Amino acid sequence: MNVSESQFRYLKETLSKDLIAMLMERRNMSMEEAFKCYYESDTFKKISDSNTGLFFQSPGYVYSYLEDEVTEK
């Protein structure tokens, strides 16, 4: 999957925004808690690696990984 650096950044930021909002809504987290949870997660690390292609998936699909990770903590 070949995307430019700016396209990658845009897709990653858009997905991040959606996932943080989902954490706030579904797990009743404050914005600060959701940001901390998300940016410290393995899911974020995978999204940040363009080789995984995870940044290109739907928020609902990626959230299922994040939800599993948060539940395990």
Residue pairs with C-beta under 8 A, 6 or more apart in sequence:
1 50
1 53
1 56
3 11
3 50
3 56
8 50
8 55
11 55
11 56
12 47
12 48
12 55
15 47
15 55
15 57
15 59
15 62
16 38
16 44
16 47
18 59
19 38
19 43
19 59
19 62
19 63
19 66
20 31
20 34
20 35
20 38
21 34
22 59
22 63
23 29
23 33
23 34
23 37
23 38
23 66
23 70
24 30
24 31
24 34
26 63
26 67
27 34
27 70
29 37
37 70
38 44
38 66
41 66
41 69
41 70
42 69
43 54
43 62
43 65
43 66
43 69
46 52
46 54
46 65
47 54
47 55
47 62
48 55
54 62
54 65
